[in-house]
Amino acid sequence: NCNATLEYHAKNGKMRCDYCDSEFDVDTLKEYDEVLNREKDEANKEEPAFDRYESEEWNEESKAIFACRSCGAELLADENTAATVCPYCGNATVLTGRLSGMLKPDLVIPFKIERQQAIDALKKFCKGKPLLPKFFLQDHRIEALTGIYVPFWLYDANTDADISYNATRTRSWRQGDYRITETSHFLIRRAGEIGFDRVPVDGSKKMDDTYMEAIEPFDYGEAVDFATAYLSGYLADKYDVDSDTASPRAAARIRESTERTFRNTVIGYETVVPRYTSVKLTDNRVHYALMPVWMLSTVYRGKTYTFAMNGQTGKFVGQLPVDRLKYWLWTGGIAA
């Protein structure tokens, strides 16, 4: 409790600190020493990474691939699409080339939100925003809303966790002219396993991970085996972040969820501070999937504004531009 040396007192058979008067059973200290040694051993063990994803190549003659000359995005479209608008930067792009050598996805979640529903949701999102530039809701901009299948890596894993905490509980009472406060210290240990299925990580560098995590969750119960027919009428992004590169983010999300779940079981204490955490990932698996997203990108005063909607649930996120003239008029009106 105070880091001073403990001494054995033969009178009561306990270890005692002459500075803070704390007393400990010898057996308790033995268990504590075992915990310290175990924590040291576990800290030196290297955690295995996710296994490399392997799949057959997907070569589909009916699909064209094009690269946006502005932002470099590589997208897929059906054979009837000659030109389109890049959903990442909003620039018009002409299709070039044919699909070759791309890994075939395992799963796809088909679009459930239709185009008009997405447009109505975007208009509703912008409604009642007095500082929004007038041009922004012009029809030709809204019509640039694009349905795109975004590549995701889905990670399955079991976690074997061993976490210990330092905790305190205090009580206070009055005795004569003094108020006495007693602080009890506890070493708490939690250990167990948690299974995780299909933890998603965006597989596209162009897509902001914050946006993709903001429109979660997806309902994986509606995921189906991949078939080219689901891409008809939509674009599909070609992944440029492989499963090995994306796996640290998946491991971090799994670890954070595990630590939060275990922490929620430690109740009845005034302070709880983690002192040692070991979360091992086992039985890991990786799936490659395409997720439905409605996207719109527009440029205002040299800055790109992006809007994204979950094409399955309708969850919507985005950032709106601000008309500077309206802003100063609004600010002046408030000041007046």
C-alpha positions as a Markdown table, in Angstrom:
| # | Residue | x | y | z |
|---|---|---|---|---|
| 1 | Asn | 0.0 | 0.0 | 0.0 |
| 2 | Cys | 2.9 | 2.4 | 0.7 |
| 3 | Asn | 5.8 | 0.5 | -0.8 |
| 4 | Ala | 7.7 | 0.1 | 2.5 |
| 5 | Thr | 9.2 | -3.3 | 3.5 |
| 6 | Leu | 7.0 | -5.8 | 5.2 |
| 7 | Glu | 8.2 | -7.6 | 8.4 |
| 8 | Tyr | 7.0 | -10.8 | 9.9 |
| 9 | His | 5.4 | -10.5 | 13.3 |
| 10 | Ala | 5.5 | -13.7 | 15.2 |
| 11 | Lys | 2.8 | -12.6 | 17.7 |
| 12 | Asn | -0.1 | -12.8 | 15.1 |
| 13 | Gly | 1.7 | -14.7 | 12.4 |
| 14 | Lys | 1.3 | -12.0 | 9.8 |
| 15 | Met | 3.4 | -9.7 | 7.6 |
| 16 | Arg | 3.1 | -6.1 | 8.8 |
| 17 | Cys | 4.1 | -2.7 | 7.6 |
| 18 | Asp | 5.4 | -0.4 | 10.4 |
| 19 | Tyr | 4.7 | 2.7 | 8.3 |
| 20 | Cys | 1.0 | 2.3 | 7.3 |
| 21 | Asp | 0.0 | -0.5 | 9.7 |
| 22 | Ser | -1.2 | -2.8 | 6.9 |
| 23 | Glu | -1.2 | -6.5 | 7.7 |
| 24 | Phe | -1.2 | -9.4 | 5.3 |
| 25 | Asp | -1.6 | -13.2 | 5.6 |
| 26 | Val | 1.5 | -15.1 | 4.4 |
| 27 | Asp | -0.7 | -17.2 | 2.1 |
| 28 | Thr | -2.2 | -14.0 | 0.6 |
| 29 | Leu | 1.3 | -12.7 | -0.2 |
| 30 | Lys | 2.2 | -16.1 | -1.8 |
| 31 | Glu | -0.8 | -15.9 | -4.1 |
| 32 | Tyr | 0.1 | -12.2 | -4.9 |
| 33 | Asp | 3.6 | -13.3 | -5.8 |
| 34 | Glu | 2.3 | -16.0 | -8.1 |
| 35 | Val | 0.1 | -13.3 | -9.9 |
| 36 | Leu | 3.2 | -11.1 | -10.4 |
| 37 | Asn | 5.2 | -14.0 | -11.8 |
| 38 | Arg | 2.4 | -15.0 | -14.1 |
| 39 | Glu | 1.9 | -11.5 | -15.4 |
| 40 | Lys | 5.6 | -11.2 | -16.1 |
| 41 | Asp | 5.6 | -14.5 | -18.0 |
| 42 | Glu | 2.5 | -13.6 | -20.0 |
| 43 | Ala | 3.9 | -10.2 | -20.9 |
| 44 | Asn | 6.9 | -11.8 | -22.6 |
| 45 | Lys | 4.8 | -14.0 | -24.9 |
| 46 | Glu | 4.2 | -12.8 | -28.4 |
| 47 | Glu | 0.5 | -12.7 | -29.5 |
| 48 | Pro | -0.2 | -14.5 | -32.8 |
| 49 | Ala | -1.6 | -12.4 | -35.7 |
| 50 | Phe | -4.6 | -13.3 | -37.8 |
| 51 | Asp | -3.9 | -15.9 | -40.5 |
| 52 | Arg | -3.4 | -14.6 | -44.0 |
| 53 | Tyr | -6.6 | -14.6 | -46.1 |
| 54 | Glu | -6.6 | -16.8 | -49.2 |
| 55 | Ser | -9.3 | -17.1 | -51.8 |
| 56 | Glu | -9.7 | -18.0 | -55.5 |
| 57 | Glu | -9.2 | -15.3 | -58.1 |
| 58 | Trp | -12.4 | -13.6 | -59.5 |
| 59 | Asn | -12.3 | -13.0 | -63.2 |
| 60 | Glu | -15.6 | -11.8 | -64.6 |
| 61 | Glu | -15.8 | -10.7 | -68.2 |
| 62 | Ser | -19.1 | -8.8 | -67.7 |
| 63 | Lys | -17.4 | -6.4 | -65.2 |
| 64 | Ala | -15.3 | -3.4 | -66.1 |
| 65 | Ile | -12.7 | -1.8 | -63.9 |
| 66 | Phe | -11.8 | 1.9 | -63.9 |
| 67 | Ala | -9.4 | 4.1 | -62.0 |
| 68 | Cys | -10.4 | 7.7 | -61.1 |
| 69 | Arg | -7.9 | 10.1 | -62.5 |
| 70 | Ser | -8.4 | 12.5 | -59.6 |
| 71 | Cys | -8.2 | 10.4 | -56.5 |
| 72 | Gly | -6.9 | 7.0 | -57.8 |
| 73 | Ala | -9.9 | 4.9 | -56.6 |
| 74 | Glu | -10.3 | 1.6 | -58.5 |
| 75 | Leu | -14.0 | 0.7 | -58.9 |
| 76 | Leu | -16.0 | -2.0 | -60.7 |
| 77 | Ala | -19.1 | -1.5 | -62.8 |
| 78 | Asp | -21.3 | -3.7 | -65.0 |
| 79 | Glu | -20.8 | -4.0 | -68.8 |
| 80 | Asn | -23.5 | -1.4 | -69.5 |
| 81 | Thr | -21.8 | 1.4 | -67.6 |
| 82 | Ala | -19.7 | 3.6 | -69.9 |
| 83 | Ala | -19.1 | 6.5 | -67.5 |
| 84 | Thr | -19.9 | 7.3 | -64.0 |
| 85 | Val | -19.1 | 9.7 | -61.1 |
| 86 | Cys | -16.4 | 8.7 | -58.5 |
| 87 | Pro | -18.2 | 8.5 | -55.2 |
| 88 | Tyr | -15.0 | 9.5 | -53.3 |
| 89 | Cys | -14.2 | 12.8 | -55.0 |
| 90 | Gly | -17.2 | 13.5 | -57.2 |
| 91 | Asn | -15.3 | 13.6 | -60.5 |
| 92 | Ala | -16.7 | 12.1 | -63.7 |
| 93 | Thr | -14.8 | 9.1 | -64.9 |
| 94 | Val | -14.8 | 6.9 | -68.1 |
| 95 | Leu | -14.4 | 3.2 | -67.7 |
| 96 | Thr | -11.2 | 1.5 | -68.9 |
| 97 | Gly | -10.1 | -2.1 | -68.8 |
| 98 | Arg | -11.6 | -5.4 | -67.6 |
| 99 | Leu | -11.6 | -7.1 | -64.2 |
| 100 | Ser | -8.7 | -9.5 | -63.8 |
| 101 | Gly | -6.9 | -11.1 | -60.8 |
| 102 | Met | -9.1 | -9.8 | -58.0 |
| 103 | Leu | -9.9 | -12.0 | -55.0 |
| 104 | Lys | -13.5 | -13.3 | -55.0 |
| 105 | Pro | -15.5 | -12.1 | -52.0 |
| 106 | Asp | -17.0 | -14.7 | -49.7 |
| 107 | Leu | -20.1 | -12.7 | -48.7 |
| 108 | Val | -22.2 | -9.8 | -49.8 |
| 109 | Ile | -25.0 | -7.9 | -48.1 |
| 110 | Pro | -27.4 | -6.7 | -50.8 |
| 111 | Phe | -28.8 | -3.2 | -50.9 |
| 112 | Lys | -32.1 | -2.7 | -49.1 |
| 113 | Ile | -32.3 | 1.1 | -49.2 |
| 114 | Glu | -33.3 | 2.2 | -52.7 |
| 115 | Arg | -31.9 | 5.3 | -54.4 |
| 116 | Gln | -34.9 | 7.5 | -53.9 |
| 117 | Gln | -35.0 | 6.6 | -50.2 |
| 118 | Ala | -31.3 | 7.6 | -49.9 |
| 119 | Ile | -32.0 | 10.9 | -51.7 |
| 120 | Asp | -34.9 | 11.7 | -49.4 |
| 121 | Ala | -32.8 | 10.9 | -46.3 |
| 122 | Leu | -30.0 | 13.2 | -47.5 |
| 123 | Lys | -32.5 | 16.1 | -48.1 |
| 124 | Lys | -33.9 | 15.5 | -44.6 |
| 125 | Phe | -30.4 | 15.5 | -43.2 |
| 126 | Cys | -29.8 | 18.9 | -44.8 |
| 127 | Lys | -33.2 | 20.4 | -43.9 |
| 128 | Gly | -33.2 | 23.2 | -41.3 |
| 129 | Lys | -29.6 | 24.0 | -41.7 |
| 130 | Pro | -29.6 | 27.9 | -42.1 |
| 131 | Leu | -25.8 | 28.1 | -42.8 |
| 132 | Leu | -25.9 | 25.6 | -45.7 |
| 133 | Pro | -24.9 | 27.0 | -49.1 |
| 134 | Lys | -27.9 | 27.3 | -51.4 |
| 135 | Phe | -26.2 | 25.4 | -54.2 |
| 136 | Phe | -25.7 | 22.4 | -52.1 |
| 137 | Leu | -29.2 | 20.9 | -52.4 |
| 138 | Gln | -29.4 | 21.5 | -56.2 |
| 139 | Asp | -30.8 | 18.5 | -57.9 |
| 140 | His | -27.8 | 17.8 | -60.1 |
| 141 | Arg | -25.7 | 17.4 | -57.0 |
| 142 | Ile | -28.1 | 15.2 | -55.2 |
| 143 | Glu | -28.4 | 13.0 | -58.3 |
| 144 | Ala | -24.6 | 12.2 | -58.0 |
| 145 | Leu | -25.5 | 10.0 | -55.0 |
| 146 | Thr | -23.9 | 6.7 | -55.8 |
| 147 | Gly | -24.5 | 3.2 | -54.5 |
| 148 | Ile | -21.3 | 1.3 | -54.0 |
| 149 | Tyr | -20.3 | -2.0 | -52.5 |
| 150 | Val | -17.4 | -1.2 | -50.1 |
| 151 | Pro | -14.8 | -4.0 | -49.4 |
| 152 | Phe | -14.6 | -5.1 | -45.8 |
| 153 | Trp | -12.5 | -7.7 | -44.0 |
| 154 | Leu | -14.5 | -9.6 | -41.4 |
| 155 | Tyr | -12.6 | -11.2 | -38.5 |
| 156 | Asp | -13.7 | -14.1 | -36.3 |
| 157 | Ala | -11.7 | -14.8 | -33.1 |
| 158 | Asn | -11.9 | -16.2 | -29.6 |
| 159 | Thr | -10.2 | -14.2 | -26.8 |
| 160 | Asp | -8.6 | -15.8 | -23.8 |
| 161 | Ala | -8.3 | -12.9 | -21.3 |
| 162 | Asp | -6.6 | -12.6 | -18.0 |
| 163 | Ile | -7.0 | -9.1 | -16.4 |
| 164 | Ser | -6.2 | -7.9 | -12.9 |
| 165 | Tyr | -7.2 | -4.6 | -11.3 |
| 166 | Asn | -6.1 | -2.5 | -8.3 |
| 167 | Ala | -9.3 | -1.4 | -6.5 |
| 168 | Thr | -10.1 | 0.6 | -3.4 |
| 169 | Arg | -13.0 | 0.9 | -1.0 |
| 170 | Thr | -13.1 | 3.6 | 1.7 |
| 171 | Arg | -15.2 | 4.2 | 4.8 |
| 172 | Ser | -15.1 | 7.2 | 7.1 |
| 173 | Trp | -16.3 | 7.9 | 10.6 |
| 174 | Arg | -16.0 | 10.4 | 13.4 |
| 175 | Gln | -14.1 | 9.6 | 16.6 |
| 176 | Gly | -13.9 | 12.4 | 19.1 |
| 177 | Asp | -12.2 | 15.4 | 17.5 |
| 178 | Tyr | -11.0 | 13.3 | 14.6 |
| 179 | Arg | -12.5 | 12.1 | 11.3 |
| 180 | Ile | -10.9 | 8.7 | 10.5 |
| 181 | Thr | -10.8 | 7.4 | 6.9 |
| 182 | Glu | -10.0 | 3.8 | 6.3 |
| 183 | Thr | -9.0 | 2.7 | 2.8 |
| 184 | Ser | -9.1 | -1.0 | 1.9 |
| 185 | His | -7.0 | -2.1 | -1.1 |
| 186 | Phe | -7.9 | -5.1 | -3.3 |
| 187 | Leu | -6.2 | -7.1 | -6.0 |
| 188 | Ile | -9.0 | -8.3 | -8.3 |
| 189 | Arg | -8.6 | -10.8 | -11.1 |
| 190 | Arg | -10.9 | -11.7 | -14.0 |
| 191 | Ala | -10.2 | -14.5 | -16.4 |
| 192 | Gly | -12.3 | -16.1 | -19.1 |
| 193 | Glu | -13.1 | -16.4 | -22.8 |
| 194 | Ile | -15.2 | -14.3 | -25.3 |
| 195 | Gly | -16.0 | -15.2 | -28.9 |
| 196 | Phe | -16.3 | -12.6 | -31.6 |
| 197 | Asp | -17.9 | -13.1 | -35.1 |
| 198 | Arg | -17.4 | -10.9 | -38.1 |
| 199 | Val | -15.7 | -7.8 | -36.6 |
| 200 | Pro | -15.5 | -5.5 | -39.6 |
| 201 | Val | -12.6 | -3.4 | -40.9 |
| 202 | Asp | -12.8 | -1.3 | -44.0 |
| 203 | Gly | -10.6 | -2.6 | -46.8 |
| 204 | Ser | -10.3 | 0.7 | -48.8 |
| 205 | Lys | -7.7 | 3.4 | -48.3 |
| 206 | Lys | -10.0 | 6.0 | -49.9 |
| 207 | Met | -12.8 | 5.4 | -47.4 |
| 208 | Asp | -12.5 | 7.2 | -44.1 |
| 209 | Asp | -12.5 | 4.4 | -41.4 |
| 210 | Thr | -14.4 | 6.8 | -39.1 |
| 211 | Tyr | -17.3 | 7.1 | -41.5 |
| 212 | Met | -17.4 | 3.3 | -42.0 |
| 213 | Glu | -17.4 | 2.6 | -38.3 |
| 214 | Ala | -20.0 | 5.3 | -37.8 |
| 215 | Ile | -22.6 | 3.7 | -40.1 |
| 216 | Glu | -22.2 | 0.3 | -38.4 |
| 217 | Pro | -23.7 | -2.1 | -37.5 |
| 218 | Phe | -24.6 | -4.3 | -40.4 |
| 219 | Asp | -27.0 | -7.2 | -40.0 |
| 220 | Tyr | -24.9 | -10.2 | -41.0 |
| 221 | Gly | -27.9 | -12.4 | -40.7 |
| 222 | Glu | -28.8 | -11.0 | -44.2 |
| 223 | Ala | -25.4 | -11.7 | -45.7 |
| 224 | Val | -25.5 | -14.2 | -48.6 |
| 225 | Asp | -22.8 | -16.0 | -50.6 |
| 226 | Phe | -21.3 | -13.7 | -53.2 |
| 227 | Ala | -22.7 | -13.7 | -56.7 |
| 228 | Thr | -22.0 | -11.2 | -59.5 |
| 229 | Ala | -25.7 | -10.5 | -60.0 |
| 230 | Tyr | -25.8 | -8.5 | -56.8 |
| 231 | Leu | -23.5 | -5.9 | -58.3 |
| 232 | Ser | -25.8 | -5.1 | -61.2 |
| 233 | Gly | -26.7 | -1.4 | -61.1 |
| 234 | Tyr | -24.1 | -0.5 | -58.5 |
| 235 | Leu | -20.4 | 0.2 | -58.3 |
| 236 | Ala | -18.0 | -2.0 | -56.3 |
| 237 | Asp | -14.8 | -0.8 | -54.8 |
| 238 | Lys | -11.6 | -2.9 | -55.2 |
| 239 | Tyr | -9.9 | -3.4 | -51.9 |
| 240 | Asp | -6.4 | -1.9 | -51.6 |
| 241 | Val | -5.8 | -2.8 | -47.9 |
| 242 | Asp | -5.1 | -6.5 | -47.5 |
| 243 | Ser | -6.2 | -8.6 | -44.6 |
| 244 | Asp | -2.8 | -8.5 | -42.9 |
| 245 | Thr | -2.7 | -4.7 | -43.0 |
| 246 | Ala | -6.2 | -4.4 | -41.6 |
| 247 | Ser | -5.8 | -7.1 | -38.9 |
| 248 | Pro | -4.3 | -4.8 | -36.2 |
| 249 | Arg | -7.4 | -2.6 | -36.3 |
| 250 | Ala | -9.6 | -5.7 | -35.9 |
| 251 | Ala | -7.4 | -7.0 | -33.0 |
| 252 | Ala | -7.6 | -3.6 | -31.3 |
| 253 | Arg | -11.4 | -3.5 | -31.6 |
| 254 | Ile | -11.7 | -7.0 | -30.2 |
| 255 | Arg | -9.3 | -6.2 | -27.4 |
| 256 | Glu | -11.1 | -3.0 | -26.5 |
| 257 | Ser | -14.5 | -4.8 | -26.4 |
| 258 | Thr | -13.0 | -7.6 | -24.2 |
| 259 | Glu | -11.4 | -5.2 | -21.7 |
| 260 | Arg | -14.7 | -3.2 | -21.5 |
| 261 | Thr | -16.8 | -6.3 | -20.9 |
| 262 | Phe | -14.5 | -7.6 | -18.2 |
| 263 | Arg | -14.3 | -4.2 | -16.5 |
| 264 | Asn | -18.1 | -4.0 | -16.3 |
| 265 | Thr | -18.0 | -7.1 | -14.0 |
| 266 | Val | -15.9 | -5.3 | -11.3 |
| 267 | Ile | -18.5 | -3.4 | -9.3 |
| 268 | Gly | -18.8 | -2.2 | -5.7 |
| 269 | Tyr | -15.5 | -0.4 | -5.5 |
| 270 | Glu | -14.8 | 3.4 | -5.5 |
| 271 | Thr | -11.7 | 3.2 | -7.7 |
| 272 | Val | -10.7 | 0.5 | -10.2 |
| 273 | Val | -7.5 | 0.8 | -12.1 |
| 274 | Pro | -6.2 | -1.9 | -14.5 |
| 275 | Arg | -2.8 | -3.2 | -13.5 |
| 276 | Tyr | -2.2 | -6.0 | -15.9 |
| 277 | Thr | -4.0 | -7.1 | -19.1 |
| 278 | Ser | -3.5 | -10.1 | -21.3 |
| 279 | Val | -5.9 | -10.7 | -24.2 |
| 280 | Lys | -4.9 | -13.5 | -26.5 |
| 281 | Leu | -6.6 | -14.1 | -29.8 |
| 282 | Thr | -7.1 | -17.7 | -30.8 |
| 283 | Asp | -9.1 | -19.6 | -33.5 |
| 284 | Asn | -8.9 | -16.6 | -35.8 |
| 285 | Arg | -10.5 | -16.6 | -39.2 |
| 286 | Val | -10.9 | -13.9 | -42.0 |
| 287 | His | -13.7 | -13.4 | -44.5 |
| 288 | Tyr | -13.8 | -11.0 | -47.4 |
| 289 | Ala | -17.2 | -9.2 | -47.9 |
| 290 | Leu | -18.8 | -6.4 | -49.8 |
| 291 | Met | -21.1 | -4.0 | -47.8 |
| 292 | Pro | -23.7 | -1.7 | -49.4 |
| 293 | Val | -23.1 | 2.0 | -48.9 |
| 294 | Trp | -24.7 | 5.1 | -50.5 |
| 295 | Met | -22.1 | 7.8 | -51.0 |
| 296 | Leu | -22.0 | 11.5 | -52.2 |
| 297 | Ser | -18.9 | 13.6 | -52.4 |
| 298 | Thr | -18.9 | 17.3 | -53.3 |
| 299 | Val | -16.3 | 20.0 | -53.3 |
| 300 | Tyr | -17.0 | 23.4 | -51.8 |
| 301 | Arg | -14.2 | 26.1 | -51.7 |
| 302 | Gly | -11.5 | 23.5 | -52.3 |
| 303 | Lys | -12.7 | 21.1 | -49.6 |
| 304 | Thr | -14.3 | 17.7 | -50.2 |
| 305 | Tyr | -17.4 | 16.9 | -48.2 |
| 306 | Thr | -18.4 | 13.3 | -48.0 |
| 307 | Phe | -21.7 | 11.7 | -47.0 |
| 308 | Ala | -22.2 | 8.0 | -46.4 |
| 309 | Met | -25.3 | 5.9 | -45.7 |
| 310 | Asn | -25.6 | 2.3 | -44.7 |
| 311 | Gly | -27.4 | 0.8 | -47.7 |
| 312 | Gln | -28.9 | -1.9 | -45.5 |
| 313 | Thr | -30.1 | 0.0 | -42.4 |
| 314 | Gly | -30.3 | 3.6 | -43.6 |
| 315 | Lys | -27.9 | 5.0 | -40.9 |
| 316 | Phe | -26.5 | 8.2 | -42.2 |
| 317 | Val | -23.4 | 10.3 | -41.4 |
| 318 | Gly | -21.8 | 13.3 | -43.1 |
| 319 | Gln | -20.3 | 16.7 | -42.8 |
| 320 | Leu | -21.9 | 19.9 | -44.2 |
| 321 | Pro | -20.2 | 22.9 | -45.7 |
| 322 | Val | -20.9 | 26.4 | -44.2 |
| 323 | Asp | -21.7 | 29.5 | -46.3 |
| 324 | Arg | -19.3 | 32.1 | -44.9 |
| 325 | Leu | -21.5 | 35.0 | -45.8 |
| 326 | Lys | -24.5 | 33.4 | -44.1 |
| 327 | Tyr | -22.3 | 32.7 | -41.1 |
| 328 | Trp | -21.2 | 36.3 | -40.6 |
| 329 | Leu | -24.7 | 37.6 | -41.2 |
| 330 | Trp | -26.1 | 35.1 | -38.7 |
| 331 | Thr | -23.4 | 35.9 | -36.2 |
| 332 | Gly | -24.0 | 39.7 | -36.6 |
| 333 | Gly | -27.7 | 39.2 | -36.1 |
| 334 | Ile | -27.2 | 37.3 | -32.9 |
| 335 | Ala | -24.7 | 40.0 | -31.7 |
| 336 | Ala | -27.2 | 42.7 | -32.5 |
